[in-house]
Amino acid sequence: MTPRQRVMAVLNLQVPDKVPFADWIDPGIRKTLASHFGNPNMDDAKFHKCLGADGICYVESDYLAPQFCKKLIDDKGVEHLQSEGLIKTQKDMANFILPDVTAPGYFDKAKQYMDQYGDSDLAIFASMRTGMMNTIFSMGLTEFSIALFENISFIEEMLDQYIEWNIKIAEGITDAGFDFLVCYDDIAFNTGPIIPLPIFREVFLPRMKKFASTLKLPWVYHSCGNVGRAFDDIMEFGMNCFNPFQPDVNDIFEYKKKYGDKICIWGNIDIGRTLTRGTVEETISEVKEKIARLAPGGGYLMATSNSITDYCKVENILAMMETKEKYGTYPIQAS
């Protein structure tokens, strides 16, 4: 199988020739790893093949819905969102202006990327959002929390606009030729869902299902946090796969047992400790266990528990990929 075939097989709950790997990779560690491979400026396809990955995560700010909130740029030029929103009341909606996705050439960047890498044999997936987290950040957590109980129509007005905008983004990305979509939209804290489930079911779930119903590509829903109490609701989105099963608050083996015949299971190699503070030996042990317990029968796409972050240890990332290559060939002996 080619890397693309391998990824698409597990998204469709099929058994590949070996366990595939795909992940979001932060710029700093990407450059460090690329330097390790001999060229810090190597292109995306060569880099991911050197790493042993089967897919490329395409991220372009034009296709991520803007968040109207205060922002901080750190000394490395990285933008960090602040909790104070700029659209605090419905009067502020006059300043809530989303980019015109119908403008000529709006999706040229996506098309050019696929022109460059579409023949690489790697699965290329585009990052986007549904709109829930955009709404929270644009209003600000305090104002959003108050509006949940005092002015739900304010939330509905903003969320509706985000949903419609993201539907158009998904259409443009699909036309550009990507293999699948990943919607990054955290739904939970470590303690449980961000939004009370009755309100989530009444306000958010129907709108997110509307977004999902328009998608023509296989797609993945990503949420960090303890998603357990909301997971049956999340399943109503109809996604092909869920990512990343944050390991300190979710038991991925239980999710595999309960949902593994319905969705692809993606992620879970721990960046909370193993890949960031652990040893090579601990990395090897965790990767072997995840492969042995999650990969049999197909439907498992290996990745970290969020992304390959700049603070991961290079030696542990390399050990993770080497271990996958060594133990991830089918047939896999279940533990």
C-alpha positions as CSV (number, residue, x, y, z in Angstrom):
1,M,0.0,0.0,0.0
2,T,1.0,3.6,-0.5
3,P,1.0,5.9,2.6
4,R,-2.2,7.5,1.2
5,Q,-3.9,4.2,0.7
6,R,-2.9,3.1,4.2
7,V,-4.4,6.2,5.9
8,M,-7.6,6.0,3.8
9,A,-8.0,2.4,4.7
10,V,-8.0,2.9,8.4
11,L,-10.4,5.9,8.1
12,N,-12.7,3.4,6.4
13,L,-12.1,0.9,9.2
14,Q,-10.2,-1.4,7.0
15,V,-7.0,-3.3,7.7
16,P,-3.9,-1.8,6.1
17,D,-0.5,-3.4,5.5
18,K,0.9,-1.6,8.5
19,V,-0.1,1.0,11.1
20,P,-0.1,4.5,9.5
21,F,1.0,7.7,11.2
22,A,-0.1,11.2,10.7
23,D,0.0,14.3,12.9
24,W,0.2,18.1,13.2
25,I,3.8,19.0,13.7
26,D,4.9,22.3,15.2
27,P,7.3,24.5,13.2
28,G,10.2,24.4,15.7
29,I,10.5,20.7,16.1
30,R,9.9,20.2,12.4
31,K,13.0,22.3,11.6
32,T,15.0,20.4,14.2
33,L,13.9,17.0,12.8
34,A,14.5,18.1,9.3
35,S,18.0,19.2,10.3
36,H,18.5,15.7,11.8
37,F,17.5,14.3,8.4
38,G,20.1,16.5,6.7
39,N,18.2,19.6,5.4
40,P,16.3,22.0,7.7
41,N,14.6,23.4,4.6
42,M,13.4,20.2,3.0
43,D,9.9,20.4,1.5
44,D,6.8,18.8,3.2
45,A,6.7,15.6,1.2
46,K,10.4,14.8,1.7
47,F,10.3,15.7,5.4
48,H,7.2,13.5,6.1
49,K,8.7,10.6,4.2
50,C,12.0,10.9,6.1
51,L,10.0,10.9,9.4
52,G,8.1,7.8,8.3
53,A,4.7,9.6,8.4
54,D,1.9,8.6,6.0
55,G,0.1,12.0,5.9
56,I,0.7,15.7,5.8
57,C,-1.3,18.2,7.9
58,Y,-2.0,21.3,5.8
59,V,-2.6,24.4,7.8
60,E,-3.4,27.8,6.2
61,S,-4.7,30.7,8.3
62,D,-7.0,31.8,5.4
63,Y,-9.1,28.6,6.0
64,L,-9.2,28.7,9.8
65,A,-12.1,30.9,10.9
66,P,-10.8,34.1,12.5
67,Q,-11.2,34.6,16.2
68,F,-12.0,38.1,17.3
69,C,-10.1,38.3,20.6
70,K,-7.0,39.9,22.1
71,K,-3.8,38.2,21.0
72,L,-0.3,38.0,22.2
73,I,2.8,37.5,20.0
74,D,5.6,35.9,21.8
75,D,9.4,36.4,21.2
76,K,9.3,33.6,18.6
77,G,6.6,35.3,16.6
78,V,3.9,32.7,17.7
79,E,0.4,34.1,18.2
80,H,-1.4,33.2,21.4
81,L,-5.1,33.8,21.8
82,Q,-6.2,35.6,25.0
83,S,-9.5,34.9,26.9
84,E,-10.8,38.4,26.3
85,G,-13.1,38.6,23.3
86,L,-13.7,41.6,21.2
87,I,-17.4,40.8,20.4
88,K,-18.8,41.2,23.9
89,T,-22.4,42.2,23.0
90,Q,-24.7,41.9,20.0
91,K,-24.0,45.6,19.2
92,D,-20.4,44.5,18.5
93,M,-21.6,42.1,15.8
94,A,-21.1,45.1,13.4
95,N,-17.4,44.4,13.7
96,F,-17.8,40.7,13.2
97,I,-16.8,40.5,9.6
98,L,-15.6,37.2,8.1
99,P,-13.4,37.0,5.0
100,D,-15.2,36.8,1.6
101,V,-14.5,33.2,0.6
102,T,-16.2,33.9,-2.8
103,A,-13.5,36.4,-3.7
104,P,-11.6,35.3,-6.9
105,G,-8.5,33.2,-6.0
106,Y,-9.5,32.7,-2.4
107,F,-8.6,29.0,-2.6
108,D,-5.6,29.3,-4.8
109,K,-3.2,28.6,-1.9
110,A,-4.9,25.2,-1.3
111,K,-4.9,24.4,-5.0
112,Q,-1.3,25.3,-5.4
113,Y,-0.4,23.1,-2.4
114,M,-2.2,20.1,-3.9
115,D,-0.5,20.8,-7.3
116,Q,2.8,20.5,-5.5
117,Y,2.1,17.6,-3.2
118,G,-0.9,15.8,-4.6
119,D,1.3,13.2,-6.4
120,S,3.4,12.5,-3.3
121,D,1.5,9.3,-2.4
122,L,1.0,10.8,1.1
123,A,-2.5,11.5,2.5
124,I,-2.9,15.2,2.7
125,F,-5.5,16.5,5.2
126,A,-6.6,20.1,5.7
127,S,-7.2,21.7,9.0
128,M,-10.3,23.7,9.8
129,R,-12.9,24.4,12.5
130,T,-16.6,24.1,12.9
131,G,-17.1,27.4,14.8
132,M,-17.7,26.5,18.5
133,M,-14.3,27.5,19.8
134,N,-14.3,30.5,17.5
135,T,-17.5,31.7,19.2
136,I,-16.1,31.2,22.7
137,F,-12.9,33.1,22.0
138,S,-14.6,35.9,20.0
139,M,-17.0,36.6,22.8
140,G,-14.6,35.8,25.6
141,L,-15.1,33.0,28.1
142,T,-16.8,35.2,30.7
143,E,-19.2,36.8,28.3
144,F,-19.9,33.5,26.6
145,S,-20.6,31.8,29.9
146,I,-23.1,34.5,30.9
147,A,-24.7,34.4,27.5
148,L,-25.3,30.7,27.8
149,F,-27.9,31.5,30.4
150,E,-28.9,35.0,29.8
151,N,-28.7,35.7,26.0
152,I,-28.4,32.5,24.1
153,S,-29.6,34.2,20.9
154,F,-26.3,36.1,20.9
155,I,-24.4,32.9,20.8
156,E,-26.7,31.5,18.1
157,E,-26.2,34.5,15.9
158,M,-22.4,34.3,15.9
159,L,-22.3,30.5,15.7
160,D,-24.7,30.5,12.7
161,Q,-22.4,32.8,10.8
162,Y,-19.3,30.7,11.6
163,I,-21.1,27.5,10.6
164,E,-22.1,29.0,7.2
165,W,-18.6,30.3,6.6
166,N,-17.0,27.0,7.4
167,I,-19.3,25.1,5.2
168,K,-18.0,27.2,2.3
169,I,-14.4,26.7,3.4
170,A,-15.0,22.9,3.4
171,E,-16.4,23.1,-0.1
172,G,-13.4,25.0,-1.4
173,I,-10.9,22.7,0.3
174,T,-12.8,19.7,-1.1
175,D,-12.6,21.1,-4.6
176,A,-8.9,21.7,-4.2
177,G,-8.4,17.9,-4.0
178,F,-7.5,17.1,-0.4
179,D,-7.9,13.6,0.9
180,F,-9.7,14.3,4.1
181,L,-10.6,17.1,6.6
182,V,-9.8,17.5,10.3
183,C,-11.9,19.9,12.4
184,Y,-10.1,21.1,15.4
185,D,-12.7,22.3,17.9
186,D,-12.1,21.4,21.6
187,I,-15.4,20.5,23.3
188,A,-14.1,19.7,26.8
189,F,-11.9,20.7,29.7
190,N,-10.0,18.1,31.6
191,T,-12.9,17.9,34.0
192,G,-15.6,17.4,31.3
193,P,-17.6,19.3,28.7
194,I,-17.1,23.0,28.3
195,I,-20.9,23.6,27.8
196,P,-23.6,22.0,29.9
197,L,-24.9,19.1,27.8
198,P,-28.6,20.1,27.7
199,I,-27.5,23.5,26.2
200,F,-25.0,21.8,23.9
201,R,-27.7,19.5,22.6
202,E,-30.2,22.3,22.0
203,V,-27.9,24.9,20.6
204,F,-24.6,23.5,19.3
205,L,-25.3,19.9,18.3
206,P,-27.9,20.7,15.6
207,R,-25.6,23.4,14.0
208,M,-22.5,21.2,14.1
209,K,-24.5,18.4,12.5
210,K,-25.7,20.8,9.8
211,F,-22.0,21.6,9.1
212,A,-21.1,17.9,9.1
213,S,-24.0,17.0,6.8
214,T,-22.5,19.1,4.0
215,L,-19.0,17.4,4.0
216,K,-18.2,15.3,1.0
217,L,-14.8,14.0,2.2
218,P,-14.0,11.7,5.0
219,W,-13.5,13.8,8.1
220,V,-12.1,13.7,11.7
221,Y,-13.3,15.5,14.7
222,H,-10.6,16.6,17.1
223,S,-11.1,17.6,20.8
224,C,-8.8,17.6,23.7
225,G,-10.1,17.2,27.2
226,N,-12.3,14.7,29.0
227,V,-14.9,14.0,26.3
228,G,-16.5,11.0,27.9
229,R,-19.9,12.4,28.9
230,A,-20.2,14.1,25.6
231,F,-19.0,11.3,23.3
232,D,-22.3,9.8,22.4
233,D,-23.4,13.3,21.3
234,I,-20.1,13.8,19.4
235,M,-20.9,10.5,17.6
236,E,-24.0,12.2,16.2
237,F,-21.7,14.3,14.0
238,G,-21.2,11.3,11.8
239,M,-17.4,11.7,11.5
240,N,-15.1,8.9,10.3
241,C,-12.6,9.3,13.0
242,F,-11.9,10.9,16.4
243,N,-8.6,12.4,17.6
244,P,-6.6,12.5,19.9
245,F,-8.0,10.8,23.1
246,Q,-6.1,12.8,25.7
247,P,-4.6,10.0,27.7
248,D,-4.7,11.4,31.2
249,V,-8.5,11.8,31.1
250,N,-9.6,9.3,28.5
251,D,-9.0,5.5,28.3
252,I,-8.5,4.9,24.6
253,F,-8.8,1.2,25.0
254,E,-12.3,1.6,26.3
255,Y,-13.2,3.8,23.4
256,K,-11.7,1.3,21.0
257,K,-13.8,-1.5,22.6
258,K,-17.0,0.6,22.5
259,Y,-16.7,2.6,19.3
260,G,-14.0,0.9,17.3
261,D,-16.5,-0.7,14.9
262,K,-18.0,2.7,14.1
263,I,-15.0,5.1,13.9
264,C,-11.3,5.1,13.4
265,I,-9.3,5.7,16.6
266,W,-6.5,8.2,16.1
267,G,-3.8,9.4,18.5
268,N,-3.0,8.9,22.2
269,I,0.8,8.6,22.3
270,D,1.3,10.8,25.4
271,I,2.9,14.2,25.1
272,G,1.9,15.0,28.7
273,R,4.8,12.9,29.8
274,T,6.2,10.1,27.6
275,L,7.3,12.1,24.5
276,T,8.2,15.3,26.5
277,R,9.6,14.1,29.8
278,G,10.0,10.3,29.4
279,T,12.8,8.1,28.2
280,V,13.4,6.4,24.9
281,E,12.6,3.1,26.6
282,E,9.3,4.4,28.0
283,T,8.4,5.7,24.5
284,I,9.1,2.3,22.9
285,S,7.0,0.6,25.6
286,E,4.0,2.8,25.1
287,V,4.1,2.6,21.3
288,K,4.3,-1.2,21.5
289,E,1.3,-1.3,23.8
290,K,-0.8,1.0,21.7
291,I,-0.1,-1.0,18.6
292,A,-0.8,-4.3,20.2
293,R,-4.1,-3.2,21.8
294,L,-5.5,-0.8,19.2
295,A,-4.2,-1.9,15.8
296,P,-5.6,-5.5,15.4
297,G,-8.6,-5.4,13.1
298,G,-7.6,-2.1,11.6
299,G,-9.1,1.3,12.2
300,Y,-6.1,2.7,14.2
301,L,-4.2,5.7,13.0
302,M,-1.2,6.4,15.2
303,A,-0.3,9.9,16.4
304,T,0.5,11.8,19.6
305,S,-2.1,12.9,22.1
306,N,-2.3,16.3,20.5
307,S,0.5,17.2,18.1
308,I,4.3,16.8,17.8
309,T,5.0,19.9,19.8
310,D,8.2,22.0,20.0
311,Y,8.9,20.7,23.5
312,C,8.8,17.0,22.6
313,K,12.2,15.2,22.9
314,V,13.6,14.6,19.4
315,E,15.0,11.2,20.5
316,N,11.6,10.1,21.7
317,I,9.9,11.2,18.4
318,L,12.4,9.2,16.5
319,A,12.0,6.2,18.8
320,M,8.2,6.4,18.4
321,M,8.5,6.3,14.6
322,E,11.1,3.5,14.6
323,T,9.0,1.4,17.0
324,K,5.9,1.8,14.8
325,E,7.9,0.7,11.8
326,K,9.3,-2.3,13.7
327,Y,6.1,-3.6,15.3
328,G,3.3,-2.1,13.2
329,T,3.2,-4.5,10.3
330,Y,0.1,-6.6,9.9
331,P,-0.9,-9.2,11.0
332,I,-0.5,-7.8,14.4
333,Q,-0.7,-10.0,17.4
334,A,-3.3,-8.7,19.8
335,S,-2.2,-8.4,23.4
